[in-house]
Amino acid sequence: MRSLPALALLAAAALVVPAAHASPPERPAAPAIGVQGAEALQRLAQRLQRLAEDGLEPRDYGIPSEGLARSEPAVFAAALRQAAVAALADLLHGRVRELPNRPDLRRDTAALPLGPWAAELAAAAEPAAVIDRAALLPPGAAVLKRALAAARARVAAGGWPPVPPMPGIEALEPGMADAERVLALRARLAAGDPALALALAAAPPEDPLVYDPALVAAVQRFQAAEGLEPDGRIGRMTFAALNRPAEVAVRQLRVALDMRRAAAPPGAERRIEVNIPYQRLQVVEAGRVTLEMAVIVGKPARPTPVMRVRLTSVMFNPPWGVPERNAREDLLPKFRANPRAMMEKGFRVYGFADGQRVELDPAAIDWRAVQKDRFPYLIRQDAGEANALGRIKFVIPNGEDIFMHDTPDRGLFRRAERAFSSGCIRLERPMELLGVALQGTPGWDQARIEQVLASRQTAVMPVGRPIPVRLHYTTATIEGGEARLRPDLYGLDEAYARALDAPRLPRLAELRTP
């Protein structure tokens, strides 16, 4: 048998990480370790102690102490090997392999088998370099790691300077004077905006209490980076973003790194991707974005679920069968206020008599006597210009009754934050998505589409090639070589972060070496 580097000296003793409560293995005799091998092990131990830079917690891996290396080098080598292989498994495959209700998380661990990496780790003269290479495998890992280091540094420095609340003020407008808030705003932005910090160092503001053009420009840069409307107004959403704790970014970036590990490639097939926190839809084909638009997603109280489905058909001039929750929470107040106006918008009300569904006159119902928790009616809205689904509905069969659709409320797409729906996806440019959906469907051209829409008759057309649709939840993206974060709209990043930090039993099968 050929001799192995110091890391592999105790391979037989460290084939697996012991399961919880298992009896400790007998301590083997300590073989001689060369000076060079011992130094490489020390560098490996130091690298494992820096796993925080990869979004992992070093304390989770049982890294042995330097004192053990001096007193019992063989035991140190065995324990270090166990820690290194465990960390390698998580760097390759992700520490959180799956989560309930997260079908958007799909890993292809078979494409990165642990065995060859563990063998390389055992044979390497510089095993820390193997850990480094594994840590940089996920796409964008280097960018995310730089952002994570900056976020951790900000936390260590005490976080972001706070901007005081604005009671009685709807928004801080450009040109306004506010002694307390303008000073705090300038300090907050200068802490994260090098351009503003340099400008302030070169020339202090003429009046430090005035929300001046230089500060407005810095606010606009901040808003653009946060995905907010870059109008320079400090309203509720900008104020919340300015005061978001620095620790939040650390958690989001840790989650982003772990989510990308061994992520299954999407493939070259044409597909529709909806990023829920970014409120954007993309059509992607062969790795190229061919269509992109804003969307409206579910409000936090009625979140859009993540899912993988297929677009199978298109409904023209769809009626809307109003879900019970929408009826009692959204429409009941409107019927109470003006039932005639609701009738003019095409809403019909149905009740039951002798087991049969019958249409009722909304104006004859005492809506104030109707209770939300005992809503006795079915409500339907006829197809038409006022219909909440607009003129087109894209059918993506699923158990949540979620679909994509047009909307008459076009003004909402001008807003930076667009979490307004009851879970379904409203489209900024549905006609362009329709063109994509009907590609390869014989007999459908622009003239026929316009004819069917003008008829105001409901019609359903199966698409020629069903298109994969992924509704996913990704708050961190990379744009122009920089990491960009969006708010954790539904708290899914926080749930992932909790799973990332949860203790777990070792994965014995993974940690076996060849």
Beta strands, then each sheet from edge to edge (+ up, - down):
strand 1: 271-275
strand 2: 280-285
strand 3: 288-298
strand 4: 307-316
strand 5: 320-321
strand 6: 347-353
strand 7: 356-360
strand 8: 378-381
strand 9: 392-395
strand 10: 404-405
strand 11: 419-421
strand 12: 425-427
strand 13: 459-472
strand 14: 476-479
strand 15: 482-485
sheet 1: 11+ 3+ 2- 1+ 13+ 4- 9+ 10- 12-
sheet 2: 5+ 8- 6+ 7-
sheet 3: 14+ 15-
end
